[in-house]
Amino acid sequence: MSEIYVCDASLLTPLGAIPAMIRAAVDAGLNSYQLCNLPGTEEQKLTFSAVPDAAFDVRIPQLLPGMSPPQIRLLKLASFSLLDLKPRLPDLSLPLFLAGPESYYQGCGVNQAFINNLVKTTGVELDYTHSRYCAKGRAGFMEALDAAFNYFYTTGADYALIGGIDSFYDLRTLGILHEQKRLASEDTGDGFVPGEAAAFLLVASAHTKQRLQKRPLLKLHKPALAHESGHLLGNLPYRAQALAPAMSNALKNVAGSVSRIFSSENGESHYTSETSLAVLRNQQRLIPDCPIYRPAECFGDLGAAFPLAAIALASVDIHTRNGNTLVTASSDGGLRGAVVLSAC
């Protein structure tokens, strides 16, 4: 199986929850940056891109043993987005292929208590046997998507859920990034603005196309993965070699040229250089002067939610433009991934 269909989507970002409005804001160059206190302090300020406060009004269980404040914040983001999608889900137990935050310290991100409370809050019935969690940050979605392809191939199932949730609003994570001088500030010229988001896709296998009640948002081709040995969480020299083959292998899964790229670049030169090299090495598959969209310039680094946000933004006009759309993502831990989107 080389393609699956996105039947529906939900999205929560610092610029809102409606893809068309978010896309308009991105195209206009608006941003959601704001000056915030570090979590748990009243002193040090940082530039952060937070989701609208209304998202945190979602009702979650009062008692949440085994969950930290950052995990509870992430639960609220995920619950808001999944509840939005729930009325449009089939009445089935669905596997969830979920991408979440990278592990900057032991115990951060998603655990079993998180999943249990997400199910309790939303009422969405999950197929735990086939569900998978990828704690790989930005490119984690590509791994989750690859697992969904394998699920469809081995089971012959019709539907699945794919999600991406992340939030940098975590004192320990921000402290680590601040110490490494990776956060954007007046004193750091090579940093990024941390953000947060949650998104979910209802996807269908290729054999269901004739039975779908409405036109899919778009088509996802099989993703490609690679690993950068000289990544930011390791000690080996950085060579910027992995994104190019990931892009090349993703392009092998589809015919035609790419007319735009959505990149997870966040403002750090580490990622800008590898994108430039990957584009150069794959230029024969791109239209001349292929535009590269870097939405982090508008809503900050969304981590594991970025590729899903890019897919939602691309869906706004994918049926009225020529060529394919390429989404690329690079994680701090070395995972690199790319996927091609096309109209149905």
N, C-alpha and C positions, 0 to 999 in steps of 0.2 A: 504494500500500500504506500503510495507516494504523495497522497494529498488527503486532507480532511477539511470539513466545512465549519466555519464559525457561524452558528445559528443565532446566537444572542450574546450580549456582553453587558457587564456593569463595571463602572469605573468611578473611583473617588480619588481626586488629586487636589493639590493646593489651589488649583484654578477652577475647582468645581467638579461636577459629576455628569455633565452633559457633553459628550464628545464634540458636537458641532460648536458649542460655545467655547470649549477649551481650545479647539483648533483655531477659532477666530482670534482668541486672545494670543495664542502662540504666533499666528501669522502677523498679528499687529505688533509683536515684540513686547507685549506686556509681561510683567513678572509678578510673582507672589512673594517676593522676598520681604522679610520683616526682621527687625532687631529684637531678639529674645534673650531672656536670662537663661543661663545654663540650667537644666533641670535640677531642682533641689537647691538652687542658690539664688541670691538676690544681688550678686555682684557682677560677675563677668558676663559680658554681652557677646552674642554671636549672631551672625546672619543665618536665619533658618527659614525654610519654606514649609509652613504647616497647613494641614487641611482645614477647611472652615470649621468653626467651633460647633456648628449644628450637628456635625457628624458624631460628636461625642455624647449626644443625647440618647443614643441607642441604649435600650435597657438590656443589661447583662446580669447574670446571677450575682447576688449580693456577696456571697461567700465564694472566694476563689483561691482555695488552698493550693499551694504549689505553683503560684504565678506571681511574678514580680511586677512592679509598676510599669516598666516598659512592655512587658507581655500583655498586661491589661489594656494598655493604650492600643497595642497592635490588635488585640481581640475586638476592640470597638471599631477600628477601621475595617477589619475583615467582616465583622457582623453587618455593618452598615451596607457594604457593597454586596454581600451575599443575599441579604434580605431584599435588596432592590431587584436582584435577579430571580429570586425564588418563585414569584408568581408565573414566570415564563419557563420554568423547568418542567420536563416530563415527569409524570408520576411514577418514578422509578428510583431504586437505590443506585446512586451514581458513584463511581470512583472519583476521587479528587487527587489530581496531580498538582501539588502545591509547591511553589518556590517561595523561599523566605530569606531572611537576613543572613549575611555571612556571620560566622562565629568569631567576632573580635575578642571574645573572652568566653570561658566555659559557662554554659548555662543560659546564654542569651538566645533569643529566637523562639521557635515553636517547640513545645513539648506535648506529651499526651494529654495533660490537663488542658492545654490550649485547645486542642482538637475536640475534646469532650465538651468543653464549654461553648465552642463555636457551634457544634451540633445542637446543644441545649438551647442556645440563644436564637438560632435561626430556624430550627425545626427541619432542616434539610437532612434527609436520610442518606448516609454515605455507605458505600461498599468498601469496608475497611480492608478486605482481603486484597483488593487490587490497587488501593490508594498508595501514593508515594509522596514523600516529602524531600525536597532538595534545598539544603541550607547553603546555597552557593551565591546568593546576591544577584547582581544584574543578569548574568548569563544562566542563572539557575532555571529560568523559565525554559530555556532551550533544552535543558536536560529533562525537565518535566514534560515538555511537549514531545520529546523523543520517546519518553516512557508511555505517553498516551498513544503514539503511533504503534508502539509494540503491543500495547493492550488491545487495540482494535484488530491488529493482525493475528494475534494468538487466540482471541476469544470470539471474534466475529460480532462483537457488541455494536450497538447503534450509537450510544451517547456517552459522553464523559464530561467532567468538569476540570478545567485547568485554572489555577489561580496564582496570583503573585501578590505578596504583601510585604511591606517593609516600612520601617520608621527609624530614622537616626536619632529620634528624640529619646536618648538613653545616656544618662550621665557618664557611665563607664565607657561606652563606645565613643562618645564625643571627647572624653578626656584622653583616650588613646589617640584619636585622630588629631586632637589639638597638640598633643605632645610631639606627634610626628610632623607637625606644621602642614597638615593637609587641608585644613579648613580655610575657606576664603575669609580674609580679613585685611585690614589696612597694612598689616605687617607681612602678609603672605601673598605673593603675586602668583603663586602656582597652587591654588587651593580650589575647593569646590563648596557649593552651598548645599548643606544636607537637607533632605526633604523627607516626605513620607507619602504613601499611597496604598491603595488596595484595588484589585481588579480581578474579575472572574469571567471566564468564557465558557459558554455551553458549546461544545463541539460535537460534530456528527461524523461518522465514518463515511467513506465515499459511496458505499452501497445504499445509503439511505436517501440519496439525493432525490430520487423520483417520489419519495414518500413525504418529503418535507413540505409543511403547509405554507411556508413563505420562503421567499428568496433569501439565501444565506447572506450574511454581511460581506463575506469574502472567503477565499480559499487559502489554506495554509499548506505549503509544501513541506516535505520532510526536512527538518533542520540538520545542520552540521555542527559538530563540536570539535574543539581542539584544546590543547593545554599549553599555556605559556609557562615555561619552567622558571624564568626570572621574574616572578610576580611580586607584588607589593608586600605579601605576607611571608616571603621567604628571603633567602640571602644570596641566591644565585644572580649573576649578571642579567640585566634586562636586555633582551634582543628584539623584542617586538615582532616575533616571527609567527605567532600562532593564529592571529586573526585572519591573515591573508588566506591560508589554506581552508579555514572554516568558511570564509566567504566563497572561495572557489568551489568547494564541495557542495555548498548550499545551492549555488547557481547551476550545478550539474543536474539538479533535480527538476529543472523547469526550462522550457524553451523561451526564447525572446529576450529582449534587453531589459535592463533595470533603468527606470526613469527617475527614481529618487531613492535616497537612503535615509533611514532614521537610525541615528547612532546614539549609543549610551554615553558618549563623551560627556564629561562633567566639568571641563575647564582645566583639568590637570594635564600637563604636557605629556605625561606618561601615556595617556590614552590617545591624545591627539596625534602623536607620532605614529602609533601603530595603525590608526585608521587611515592616515595619509598613505602609508606603505601598502596597506591592504587594497585601497582604491587604485593605487598605481599598478599593482600586480594583476588586478582584475579589470582594468579599464576596457578591455575588448568586449566585455559583457555589459558595459554601462553606456548610456547615451553620452554624447559629448557634453562636457560641463555639467555632469549629473549633480543636481543639488543635494546637499547633505543637511538634513535637519537635526539640530541638537536641542531637543526640548528642555534639557536641564538648564539652558540659559533662561528659561521662563518659569519652570516650576521646581528647580533644584534637582538634585540627584534622588531619584525614586527607588534606587536599589533594585530589588527583585521584582518590583511592580513595573519597571520601565518598559520592558518589551510588550506587555499587555496594554499599557497606555499608548505606546506607539501603534499597535494594531488597531486600537479603538480610534485613534486620530486618523490613521490611514483609511479606515472604513468610511469616513465622511464623504470622500470623493473618489474612491477607488473604481467605481463603476463608470465614471465620466472622464477618466484620463487614460492615456495610452501608456503601455509598458507596465512592468512589474515593480513592486515595492520591495526593498530589501531592508530588513531590520538586523542590526548587529549589536552585540552586547559583550562587554568584557568585565569580569569579576576581579576583585582584588586578589583572590586566592588562585588565580591562574586560568580558570575556565573561560573559554572564548566560544561564542556561538553566533550563528547567523541563520536566518530563515527568510524565504521569499514568500510574499503575499501576492495574490492576483485576484482579479474579478471573477465572479462565477458566471 
